[in-house]
Amino acid sequence: MKTKLKIHRDDTVMVIAGKFKGRVGKVVRVIPEDSRVVVEGVALQKRHVKAQGDQAGRIIEKERPLHISNVALWNAAEGRRVKVEIRNHEDGSRLRVDKKSGSPIDQAKG
């Protein structure tokens, strides 16, 4: 069963719990099976990579996934967290809406 999440890729989110609380970043990837998101520049992990052939050994940094309950949608224009409400239309489409202002969150894609 596929879980429907209120946070999507390319959304700006704020970390609201844990070691990285207060950081803001863009969602790079959503993992619905585990209810996790990968946020750009947050929860970095250093990884040592051995040398392979002509390529020298190095240390790379990559983002670790965070649980979706530890992040909240962020409205940069108003500087506040956003609670999301899903509104269903007659044609079957779903729209994410800010609960406080009633303004749509999804940008027109086209």
N, CA, C and O of each residue as an XYZ file, in Angstrom:
440
protein
N       0.845     -1.178      0.000
C       0.000      0.000      0.000
C       0.888      1.238      0.000
O       1.813      1.345      0.805
N       0.609      2.158     -0.888
C       1.406      3.368     -1.009
C       0.829      4.455     -0.101
O      -0.370      4.734     -0.138
N       1.685      5.059      0.705
C       1.276      6.098      1.626
C       1.229      7.441      0.902
O       2.142      7.763      0.143
N       0.175      8.227      1.128
C       0.085      9.564      0.562
C       0.601     10.547      1.591
O       0.076     10.640      2.700
N       1.635     11.277      1.211
C       2.277     12.205      2.133
C       1.938     13.640      1.769
O       1.634     13.942      0.615
N       1.991     14.525      2.760
C       1.667     15.929      2.527
C       2.887     16.747      2.143
O       2.758     17.927      1.815
N       4.076     16.139      2.178
C       5.302     16.812      1.772
C       5.806     16.150      0.506
O       5.905     14.926      0.427
N       6.127     16.979     -0.492
C       6.561     16.488     -1.798
C       7.983     16.948     -2.093
O       8.538     17.788     -1.385
N       8.563     16.386     -3.149
C       9.896     16.795     -3.591
C       9.878     18.273     -3.990
O       8.874     18.760     -4.509
N      10.963     18.977     -3.757
C      11.156     20.407     -4.056
C      10.395     21.332     -3.105
O      10.394     22.543     -3.322
N       9.756     20.816     -2.074
C       9.136     21.664     -1.052
C      10.231     22.183     -0.123
O      11.251     21.520      0.070
N      10.022     23.357      0.446
C      10.925     23.886      1.466
C      10.358     23.487      2.822
O       9.192     23.739      3.125
N      11.211     22.857      3.634
C      10.761     22.366      4.932
C      11.690     22.854      6.032
O      12.834     23.235      5.781
N      11.171     22.834      7.262
C      11.958     23.153      8.443
C      11.984     21.927      9.339
O      10.961     21.273      9.540
N      13.161     21.617      9.877
C      13.292     20.495     10.802
C      12.779     20.978     12.153
O      13.248     21.988     12.676
N      11.801     20.242     12.725
C      11.148     20.685     13.961
C      11.515     19.834     15.176
O      11.094     20.135     16.293
N      12.298     18.775     14.965
C      12.692     17.925     16.088
C      14.020     17.260     15.795
O      14.383     17.049     14.638
N      14.737     16.935     16.853
C      15.983     16.201     16.709
C      17.214     17.089     16.701
O      17.147     18.275     17.024
N      18.325     16.502     16.332
C      19.627     17.157     16.361
C      19.701     18.370     15.431
O      20.436     19.317     15.711
N      18.956     18.351     14.343
C      19.037     19.403     13.327
C      17.869     20.382     13.403
O      17.554     21.053     12.421
N      17.231     20.463     14.560
C      16.056     21.314     14.759
C      16.365     22.767     14.391
O      17.393     23.317     14.786
N      15.448     23.381     13.620
C      15.587     24.776     13.240
C      16.175     25.002     11.863
O      16.112     26.119     11.349
N      16.747     23.974     11.249
C      17.347     24.126      9.927
C      16.273     24.071      8.851
O      15.289     23.341      8.966
N      16.485     24.859      7.805
C      15.544     24.927      6.684
C      16.257     24.456      5.432
O      17.415     24.804      5.205
N      15.569     23.661      4.613
C      16.161     23.169      3.379
C      15.107     22.665      2.419
O      13.920     22.607      2.741
N      15.565     22.300      1.227
C      14.677     21.810      0.172
C      14.661     20.291      0.182
O      15.697     19.657      0.384
N      13.495     19.708     -0.035
C      13.363     18.252     -0.062
C      13.937     17.746     -1.379
O      13.481     18.130     -2.455
N      14.944     16.878     -1.282
C      15.595     16.313     -2.458
C      14.879     15.048     -2.906
O      14.713     14.806     -4.101
N      14.453     14.239     -1.930
C      13.842     12.951     -2.241
C      12.858     12.581     -1.144
O      13.076     12.887      0.028
N      11.774     11.923     -1.531
C      10.776     11.427     -0.586
C      10.768      9.909     -0.674
O      10.740      9.349     -1.770
N      10.794      9.242      0.474
C      10.771      7.778      0.528
C       9.480      7.376      1.228
O       9.475      7.210      2.448
N       8.368      7.213      0.476
C       7.072      6.953      1.106
C       6.985      5.611      1.824
O       6.212      5.482      2.773
N       7.752      4.610      1.402
C       7.690      3.289      2.039
C       8.120      3.369      3.504
O       7.583      2.658      4.352
N       9.097      4.244      3.798
C       9.621      4.386      5.157
C       9.151      5.670      5.831
O       9.558      5.949      6.959
N       8.304      6.457      5.171
C       7.845      7.760      5.664
C       9.023      8.657      6.005
O       9.085      9.230      7.093
N       9.952      8.776      5.075
C      11.155      9.577      5.282
C      11.373     10.544      4.126
O      10.908     10.322      3.007
N      12.094     11.627      4.426
C      12.465     12.611      3.404
C      13.951     12.913      3.542
O      14.517     12.839      4.632
N      14.576     13.257      2.405
C      15.971     13.680      2.394
C      15.970     15.175      2.129
O      15.466     15.631      1.102
N      16.539     15.942      3.063
C      16.540     17.403      2.974
C      17.954     17.870      2.628
O      18.935     17.432      3.229
N      18.034     18.764      1.652
C      19.314     19.260      1.156
C      20.070     20.017      2.248
O      19.543     20.962      2.834
N      21.311     19.595      2.518
C      22.167     20.278      3.475
C      21.886     19.976      4.933
O      22.488     20.596      5.810
N      20.982     19.034      5.222
C      20.628     18.683      6.598
C      20.964     17.211      6.825
O      20.810     16.394      5.917
N      21.415     16.871      8.015
C      21.748     15.499      8.402
C      22.843     14.926      7.507
O      22.709     13.826      6.971
N      23.929     15.685      7.352
C      25.036     15.238      6.513
C      25.821     14.138      7.201
O      26.015     14.159      8.417
N      26.270     13.176      6.407
C      27.028     12.047      6.909
C      28.301     11.947      6.079
O      28.244     11.957      4.850
N      29.453     11.849      6.748
C      30.713     11.706      6.035
C      30.957     10.234      5.742
O      30.714      9.370      6.585
N      31.434      9.966      4.553
C      31.654      8.593      4.101
C      33.058      8.507      3.511
O      33.401      9.293      2.628
N      33.863      7.581      3.976
C      35.214      7.398      3.454
C      35.153      6.405      2.302
O      34.642      5.295      2.456
N      35.674      6.806      1.154
C      35.649      5.959     -0.044
C      37.076      5.569     -0.386
O      37.959      6.423     -0.457
N      37.301      4.283     -0.597
C      38.632      3.793     -0.928
C      39.008      4.183     -2.350
O      38.139      4.450     -3.180
N      40.285      4.213     -2.618
C      40.775      4.499     -3.963
C      40.407      3.351     -4.891
O      40.475      2.182     -4.510
N      40.012      3.700     -6.124
C      39.659      2.688     -7.121
C      40.334      3.057     -8.433
O      39.988      4.061     -9.056
N      41.289      2.249     -8.847
C      41.983      2.516    -10.105
C      42.749      3.828    -10.038
O      43.557      4.029     -9.132
N      42.502      4.723    -10.990
C      43.185      6.022    -11.037
C      42.575      7.031    -10.070
O      43.182      8.065     -9.791
N      41.395      6.742     -9.562
C      40.698      7.678     -8.686
C      41.230      7.550     -7.263
O      41.301      6.448     -6.717
N      41.604      8.681     -6.665
C      42.151      8.674     -5.314
C      41.034      8.476     -4.286
O      39.861      8.727     -4.561
N      41.428      8.024     -3.103
C      40.470      7.899     -2.011
C      40.023      9.282     -1.552
O      40.771     10.252     -1.673
N      38.810      9.372     -1.029
C      38.285     10.685     -0.642
C      37.201     10.513      0.425
O      36.772      9.402      0.740
N      36.785     11.639      0.958
C      35.682     11.665      1.924
C      34.538     12.415      1.266
O      34.705     13.562      0.849
N      33.367     11.774      1.168
C      32.200     12.428      0.580
C      31.154     12.660      1.664
O      31.101     11.938      2.659
N      30.328     13.675      1.458
C      29.229     13.955      2.376
C      27.915     13.725      1.657
O      27.731     14.167      0.522
N      27.007     13.037      2.317
C      25.679     12.826      1.745
C      24.634     13.002      2.828
O      24.912     12.833      4.015
N      23.419     13.347      2.396
C      22.339     13.576      3.352
C      21.705     12.259      3.770
O      21.501     11.365      2.948
N      21.398     12.151      5.047
C      20.670     10.998      5.568
C      19.188     11.318      5.581
O      18.816     12.483      5.721
N      18.336     10.319      5.440
C      16.894     10.573      5.500
C      16.441     10.918      6.917
O      16.972     10.401      7.900
N      15.445     11.807      6.998
C      14.805     12.156      8.266
C      13.374     11.643      8.226
O      12.772     11.558      7.156
N      12.832     11.303      9.384
C      11.436     10.874      9.420
C      10.545     12.076      9.123
O      10.837     13.198      9.539
N       9.459     11.826      8.400
C       8.599     12.913      7.938
C       7.923     13.647      9.095
O       7.518     14.799      8.938
N       7.796     13.002     10.247
C       7.191     13.662     11.404
C       8.118     14.704     12.011
O       7.674     15.528     12.810
N       9.398     14.684     11.649
C      10.374     15.630     12.189
C      10.550     16.864     11.315
O      11.378     17.720     11.626
N       9.792     16.976     10.232
C       9.875     18.156      9.369
C       8.477     18.739      9.170
O       7.472     18.036      9.259
N       8.443     20.048      8.896
C       7.178     20.735      8.621
C       7.379     21.625      7.410
O       8.467     22.162      7.200
N       6.337     21.781      6.617
C       6.393     22.649      5.459
C       6.690     24.072      5.920
O       6.183     24.511      6.952
N       7.512     24.796      5.153
C       7.968     26.134      5.549
C       7.540     27.154      4.503
O       7.756     26.963      3.306
N       6.930     28.235      4.969
C       6.540     29.338      4.097
C       7.568     30.448      4.309
O       7.521     31.153      5.316
N       8.495     30.605      3.362
C       9.588     31.567      3.514
C       9.081     33.008      3.452
O       9.635     33.886      4.113
N       8.043     33.255      2.671
C       7.523     34.618      2.527
C       6.976     35.142      3.850
O       7.187     36.304      4.196
N       6.274     34.285      4.589
C       5.694     34.698      5.865
C       6.560     34.314      7.055
O       6.311     34.761      8.175
N       7.583     33.482      6.820
C       8.478     33.069      7.890
C       7.813     32.216      8.940
O       8.045     32.409     10.134
N       6.985     31.270      8.517
C       6.280     30.420      9.480
C       6.100     29.016      8.923
O       6.203     28.780      7.719
N       5.826     28.083      9.848
C       5.512     26.714      9.445
C       4.086     26.668      8.934
O       3.253     27.490      9.315
N       3.811     25.708      8.072
C       2.494     25.600      7.440
C       1.889     24.250      7.775
O       2.540     23.215      7.631
N       0.639     24.265      8.222
C      -0.122     23.024      8.356
C      -0.866     22.816      7.059
O      -1.429     23.762      6.508
N      -0.878     21.592      6.563
C      -1.422     21.289      5.249
C      -2.779     20.619      5.375
O      -2.983     19.737      6.209
N      -3.689     21.050      4.541
C      -5.010     20.428      4.432
C      -5.171     19.974      2.994
O      -4.782     20.684      2.067
N      -5.744     18.792      2.808
C      -5.983     18.271      1.470
C      -7.449     18.524      1.116
O      -8.355     18.122      1.845
N      -7.661     19.189     -0.004
C      -9.026     19.413     -0.486
C      -9.216     18.626     -1.776
O      -8.402     18.706     -2.697
N     -10.301     17.868     -1.825
C     -10.634     17.087     -3.009
C     -11.636     17.851     -3.863
O     -12.590     18.431     -3.346
N     -11.414     17.847     -5.168
C     -12.328     18.502     -6.099
C     -13.258     17.468     -6.721
O     -13.041     16.262     -6.599
N     -14.293     17.961     -7.389
C     -15.269     17.068     -8.008
C     -14.631     16.183     -9.077
O     -15.044     15.040     -9.271
N     -13.615     16.720     -9.776
C     -12.970     15.943    -10.842
C     -11.983     14.912    -10.306
O     -11.338     14.219    -11.092
N     -11.851     14.796     -8.984
C     -11.001     13.784     -8.380
C      -9.594     14.270     -8.063
O      -8.808     13.514     -7.492
N      -9.251     15.494     -8.409
C      -7.908     16.001     -8.134
C      -7.800     16.435     -6.675
O      -8.785     16.830     -6.051
N      -6.584     16.352     -6.150
C      -6.318     16.729     -4.769
C      -5.467     17.989     -4.772
O      -4.566     18.126     -5.601
N      -5.742     18.912     -3.854
C      -5.004     20.157     -3.774
C      -4.547     20.363     -2.342
O      -5.338     20.227     -1.408
N      -3.261     20.693     -2.163
C      -2.738     21.003     -0.835
C      -2.994     22.477     -0.553
O      -2.700     23.340     -1.381
N      -3.548     22.756      0.635
C      -3.937     24.112      0.992
C      -3.399     24.425      2.384
O      -3.379     23.555      3.255
N      -2.957     25.677      2.595
C      -2.527     26.153      3.902
C      -3.767     26.279      4.791
O      -4.718     26.970      4.427
N      -3.766     25.621      5.943
C      -4.941     25.634      6.821
C      -5.246     27.028      7.358
O      -6.414     27.383      7.520
N      -4.211     27.823      7.638
C      -4.413     29.131      8.256
C      -4.942     30.161      7.259
O      -5.920     30.852      7.545
N      -4.299     30.271      6.081
C      -4.676     31.309      5.119
C      -5.622     30.815      4.037
O      -6.312     31.612      3.401
N      -5.657     29.498      3.826
C      -6.515     28.949      2.767
C      -5.908     29.051      1.392
O      -6.555     28.691      0.409
N      -4.671     29.536      1.289
C      -4.042     29.662     -0.019
C      -3.459     28.327     -0.468
O      -2.974     27.554      0.358
N      -3.504     28.047     -1.786
C      -2.972     26.765     -2.280
C      -1.451     26.741     -2.162
O      -0.782     27.760     -2.333
N      -0.921     25.554     -1.866
C       0.515     25.366     -1.722
C       1.129     24.963     -3.045
O       2.227     25.409     -3.378
N       0.440     24.124     -3.808
C       0.963     23.650     -5.084
C       1.046     24.783     -6.086
O       0.091     25.537     -6.275
N       2.193     24.893     -6.720
C       2.355     25.879     -7.773
C       1.839     25.281     -9.076
O       1.875     24.065     -9.266
N       1.358     26.139     -9.972
C       0.896     25.657    -11.270
C       2.083     25.136    -12.048
O       3.057     25.853    -12.279
N       1.993     23.892    -12.446
C       3.093     23.264    -13.188
C       2.703     23.219    -14.656
O       1.635     22.724    -15.017
N       3.580     23.741    -15.491
C       3.238     23.726    -16.893
C       4.257     24.236    -17.785
O       4.057     24.264    -18.999
